[in-house]
Amino acid sequence: MAIIRESIDVDRRPEEVYDYVMDTPRMPEWQLSAVSAERLDEGPFGIGSRVRVTRHIGRRVMPMTMEVTEYDPPHSWGMRGVDGPVRPRVHGEVESFDEGKRSHVTIDVDVEGHGVGKVLVPLVVRPQVRKELPRNEQLLKNRLEHTGD
């Protein structure tokens, strides 16, 4: 599988970037394909936490359950799809620079198909992720730098 990687610099502290990225209900604010996102469990957010994200994938709307596999605030996170035909693996890093005032954000996405997903991933999903990921990072940057969230 080919990992899709994009990076961007954000004029906000790493803690602010990380907190925003990990705020589940806010995913649709900065991820173009996300229709909704919600926590599936209670208690502290961390490794093993589960999130249901509903996404537009091509012409379809698909819910998927994501499980947190890495949680190291404010430095890195990881999530993997655990059900459905399209199962992404996401790894993100937030690196501090400019004396902690700015952040360099890198997001890696890989996608695995199951069942009909084996057809969807190469034909629809990977091209969509390649196109969307840089736009998502730009939305993240704009949202954090211009709205004060």
ABEGO torsion letter per residue (X at the ends): XBBBBBBBBBBBBAAAAAAAAABAAAAAAABAABABBBBABBEBBEBGBBBBBBBBBEABBBBBBBBBABBBOAABBBBBBABEABBBBBBBBBBBBGGGABBBBBBBBBBBBBEAAAAAAAAAAAAAAAAAAAAAAAAAAAAAAAAGX
